[in-house]
Amino acid sequence: MISGKVTVQVPATSANLGPGFDTLGLALGLHDEVEVELFEPSGGSGSRSVVIEVDGEGAGELDEGEGHLIVTTMRTTFDRMGLGQPPGIRLRCLNRIPHARGLGSSSAAICAGIIAARALATTPCQDGSAPAHRPGARPEFTDDEVFALATEIEGHPDNVAPCLAGGLTVAWTDGTGAPHLVRLLPHSDVRPVVLIPGYRLSTEVARGLLPKAVPHADAAANAGRAALLVAALTARPEPELLLAATEDRLHQDYRAPAMPLTADLVRRLRGAGVAAVVSGAGPTVLAFSTVNTQDLIAAEVGNDWHIRPLDVETRGARVVSPETR
């Protein structure tokens, strides 16, 4: 059987960034850590066991068995690699990424599961052999294959791309449906601030509010703003340029009825000159602050919001040791 133990760290992400619907994403300096250990259940051959411990976000709420997203993702990855399923999986999750807030908690779990499974596949088995060298097994599982599987499970590449690669990412799919990404580093003066509300909103509900078609003029406007936003984030940030670059016509207004407090805060921040957008599908608000606008944010945010400045995370999902955390 596959055996071993590994710890994976995965960053929070913000998708869309306003105009870059289903395309742009940003990795943030807020992380979940997952320790995964494979073991032989006491029930003997043929039995399966899953043991899950969760601290932080989702404690007491998440599935504690085979239905846990990290477990299902790991088992899918082992299948794709041509490996047998480990009968026992033990997870210890330290969750810091808020759930159902538009900060990529599901993408983080998916990426953690794939990265952990790939790392464990290189751990020597009890008989001393490497699992990937067994008959029928894949000799390797490349970064492109990791990205493709994460996109397949998540459904869209815009959150899993920055979670895996770090930094600012532009993601797309080609004519065959295969995902691709370009990784960029924002200017060091870019200061993301997330404004997290106390309420949740499922991605499915938010996506269900989108129309099947949009006016051509709106699509053209977003294409131009998305291109401008890449330029604005990778050059020295200017408040006026960031404000113009984060305008959106494709999704935020359509989703506003499901999160009126979020829509109102975005409107007030932008009115004050702060480049604010809905983070992912919401309801968190992402603001790009600068030296000139950082003091304007708190004045517009009430007590129902948690203000959290974050760094841009330049590294994506990775295996960590106690010394590198």
C-alpha positions in Angstrom: 0.0 0.0 0.0 1.0 3.7 -0.2 2.2 4.9 3.1 3.8 8.0 4.7 3.0 11.4 6.1 3.2 14.9 4.6 2.1 18.4 5.5 0.9 20.8 2.8 0.3 24.6 3.0 -2.1 26.2 0.6 -2.9 30.0 0.2 -6.3 31.8 0.2 -7.1 33.3 -3.2 -9.3 36.0 -4.6 -10.8 35.4 -8.1 -12.1 37.8 -10.7 -10.6 40.9 -9.2 -13.5 42.8 -10.6 -13.4 42.7 -14.4 -11.4 39.5 -14.8 -14.4 37.2 -14.5 -13.3 33.5 -14.4 -9.8 34.6 -15.6 -7.8 36.6 -13.0 -6.8 35.4 -9.6 -4.5 36.5 -6.8 -2.9 34.4 -4.1 -3.1 35.9 -0.6 -1.0 35.6 2.6 -3.5 33.5 4.5 -3.0 29.8 4.6 -4.6 26.4 5.5 -2.2 23.7 6.6 -3.1 20.0 6.2 -1.2 17.1 7.6 -2.0 13.9 5.9 -1.0 10.5 7.2 -1.7 7.1 5.5 -2.1 4.0 7.7 -3.3 0.5 7.8 -6.7 0.2 9.7 -6.9 -2.3 12.5 -9.8 -4.0 10.7 -7.4 -5.8 8.4 -7.3 -6.3 4.6 -10.2 -4.7 2.7 -11.3 -2.3 5.4 -11.2 1.5 5.1 -10.9 4.2 7.7 -10.8 8.0 7.6 -9.9 10.0 10.7 -10.2 13.8 10.4 -9.3 16.5 13.0 -10.2 20.1 12.1 -9.1 23.2 14.0 -10.3 26.7 13.0 -12.7 27.3 10.1 -15.2 24.6 9.5 -14.6 22.8 12.8 -17.7 20.8 13.7 -19.3 21.5 10.3 -17.3 19.7 7.7 -17.7 16.1 6.6 -15.5 13.9 8.8 -15.5 10.8 6.6 -15.1 9.8 3.0 -17.1 12.8 1.8 -14.5 15.3 3.0 -13.3 17.3 -0.1 -9.6 16.6 0.6 -10.2 12.9 1.0 -12.3 12.6 -2.2 -9.6 14.7 -4.1 -6.8 12.5 -2.8 -8.6 9.3 -3.9 -9.2 10.8 -7.3 -5.5 11.7 -7.6 -4.4 8.2 -6.7 -6.7 6.8 -9.3 -5.3 9.2 -12.0 -1.8 8.1 -11.0 -2.6 4.5 -11.4 -2.0 3.7 -7.7 -4.0 1.6 -5.3 -6.1 3.3 -2.7 -4.7 3.6 0.8 -7.1 2.0 3.2 -6.5 4.5 6.0 -6.3 8.3 5.7 -5.8 10.6 8.7 -6.1 14.4 8.2 -5.2 17.1 10.6 -6.5 20.4 9.2 -5.6 23.8 10.5 -8.0 26.0 8.6 -7.5 29.8 8.5 -9.3 30.6 5.2 -12.9 31.6 5.9 -15.5 29.3 4.3 -18.1 30.4 1.8 -16.7 34.0 1.8 -15.1 34.2 -1.7 -11.5 33.5 -0.6 -11.0 30.1 -2.3 -11.4 27.7 0.6 -12.7 24.9 -1.7 -9.9 25.5 -4.2 -7.4 25.4 -1.3 -8.8 22.0 -0.2 -8.7 20.6 -3.7 -5.1 21.8 -4.3 -4.1 20.4 -0.9 -5.5 17.0 -1.7 -3.7 16.8 -5.0 -0.4 18.0 -3.8 -0.5 15.7 -0.8 -1.4 12.7 -2.9 1.4 13.4 -5.3 3.9 13.8 -2.5 2.8 10.6 -0.8 3.1 8.8 -4.1 6.9 9.3 -4.0 7.2 8.0 -0.4 8.7 4.4 -0.3 6.1 1.7 0.4 6.5 -0.7 3.3 8.3 -3.2 1.0 10.8 -0.5 0.1 9.4 0.1 -3.4 8.2 3.4 -4.8 4.5 3.3 -5.6 5.0 5.1 -8.9 7.2 2.3 -10.1 4.6 -0.4 -9.8 3.1 -1.9 -12.9 0.4 0.3 -14.4 1.3 3.3 -12.3 2.2 6.7 -13.7 5.9 7.5 -13.5 5.1 11.1 -12.6 2.3 13.5 -12.2 3.3 16.8 -13.7 2.4 20.4 -12.6 0.3 20.7 -15.8 -1.6 17.5 -14.8 -2.1 18.8 -11.3 -3.5 22.0 -12.6 -5.8 20.2 -15.1 -7.2 17.9 -12.3 -7.7 20.8 -9.9 -9.6 22.7 -12.6 -11.7 19.6 -13.4 -12.7 19.1 -9.8 -13.3 22.8 -9.0 -15.0 23.6 -12.3 -13.1 26.8 -13.1 -9.3 27.6 -13.3 -9.4 31.1 -11.8 -9.1 30.1 -8.1 -6.9 27.0 -8.4 -4.4 28.8 -10.7 -3.1 31.3 -8.0 -3.5 28.6 -5.3 -1.1 26.4 -7.2 1.3 29.0 -8.7 1.1 31.9 -6.3 1.1 35.6 -7.3 -1.2 37.1 -9.9 -2.5 34.6 -12.5 -4.3 34.8 -15.8 -6.0 31.5 -16.5 -7.9 30.2 -19.5 -8.9 27.0 -21.3 -8.1 26.2 -24.9 -10.3 24.6 -27.6 -9.9 21.2 -26.1 -10.8 22.4 -22.6 -7.3 22.1 -21.2 -6.5 24.9 -18.7 -3.4 27.1 -18.9 -2.1 29.9 -16.8 0.4 32.8 -16.8 1.9 33.8 -13.5 2.9 37.4 -12.8 4.1 39.2 -9.7 2.3 42.4 -8.7 4.3 45.5 -7.8 5.5 45.4 -4.2 3.4 48.5 -3.4 0.2 46.6 -4.1 -1.5 46.2 -0.7 -4.6 43.9 -0.7 -7.0 44.3 2.1 -9.9 41.8 2.6 -13.1 42.9 4.3 -14.8 39.8 5.6 -18.4 39.9 6.7 -20.0 37.7 9.3 -22.4 36.0 6.8 -21.7 33.4 4.1 -22.8 33.0 0.5 -22.4 29.8 -1.6 -20.7 30.1 -4.9 -23.6 28.1 -6.5 -26.2 30.7 -5.4 -24.0 33.6 -6.6 -23.3 32.0 -10.0 -27.0 31.1 -10.4 -27.8 34.8 -10.6 -25.7 35.4 -13.7 -27.5 35.9 -17.0 -26.9 33.5 -19.9 -25.9 36.5 -22.1 -24.6 40.0 -21.6 -24.6 43.1 -23.9 -21.6 43.2 -26.3 -20.7 46.7 -24.9 -20.4 45.3 -21.4 -18.2 42.4 -22.5 -16.0 44.8 -24.5 -15.7 47.1 -21.5 -14.6 44.3 -19.2 -12.1 43.0 -21.7 -10.4 46.4 -21.7 -10.6 46.8 -17.9 -9.1 43.4 -17.3 -6.2 44.2 -19.5 -5.7 47.5 -17.8 -5.9 45.8 -14.4 -2.9 43.5 -15.2 -0.9 46.6 -16.2 -2.1 48.5 -13.1 -1.1 45.7 -10.7 2.3 45.0 -12.1 3.4 48.7 -12.4 3.6 51.0 -9.4 0.0 51.3 -8.3 -1.8 54.6 -8.9 -5.2 55.1 -7.2 -6.9 56.5 -10.2 -5.7 53.8 -12.5 -6.6 51.0 -10.1 -10.1 52.5 -9.7 -10.7 52.6 -13.4 -9.1 49.1 -13.9 -11.4 47.4 -11.4 -14.7 48.5 -13.0 -16.9 45.5 -13.8 -20.1 45.0 -15.8 -20.3 41.2 -16.0 -21.1 39.8 -12.6 -21.1 42.1 -9.6 -24.3 44.0 -10.2 -26.1 40.8 -11.1 -25.0 39.2 -7.8 -25.8 42.2 -5.7 -29.3 41.1 -4.6 -27.8 38.1 -2.9 -25.3 40.3 -0.9 -26.7 43.8 -0.6 -24.3 44.7 2.3 -21.3 43.7 0.1 -22.6 45.7 -2.9 -23.2 48.7 -0.7 -19.7 48.6 0.8 -18.1 48.2 -2.6 -20.1 51.2 -3.8 -19.1 53.4 -0.8 -15.4 52.4 -1.0 -15.2 53.2 -4.7 -17.0 56.5 -4.1 -14.2 57.3 -1.7 -11.6 56.5 -4.3 -10.7 53.0 -3.1 -10.3 50.3 -5.8 -12.7 47.8 -4.2 -14.3 44.7 -5.8 -16.2 41.6 -4.8 -13.7 38.8 -3.9 -14.6 35.8 -6.0 -18.3 35.1 -5.7 -18.5 37.1 -2.5 -19.5 38.1 0.0 -15.9 39.3 1.0 -14.8 42.6 -0.4 -11.2 42.9 -1.8 -9.7 46.4 -1.8 -6.4 47.4 -3.4 -5.1 50.0 -1.1 -2.2 52.4 -1.8 -0.4 54.9 0.4 -3.0 57.5 -0.7 -6.1 55.4 0.0 -5.2 53.1 2.9 -6.6 55.4 5.5 -9.9 55.7 3.7 -11.0 52.1 4.1 -11.7 52.0 7.8 -13.9 55.0 7.6 -16.3 53.2 5.3 -16.4 49.9 7.1 -18.7 49.2 10.0 -18.3 46.9 12.9 -19.9 43.9 11.0 -16.8 43.6 8.9 -13.3 42.2 9.8 -10.6 44.2 8.1 -7.5 42.2 7.3 -4.6 43.5 5.3 -2.7 40.7 3.6 0.4 40.3 1.6 0.4 38.9 -1.9 1.5 35.3 -1.6 4.2 34.6 -4.2 4.4 30.9 -3.5 1.6 28.5 -4.3 0.6 25.2 -2.7 3.6 23.4 -1.4 4.8 20.6 0.9 6.3 22.1 4.1 8.5 20.8 6.9 8.3 22.1 10.5 11.4 24.2 9.7 9.9 26.0 6.7 6.5 26.9 8.1 
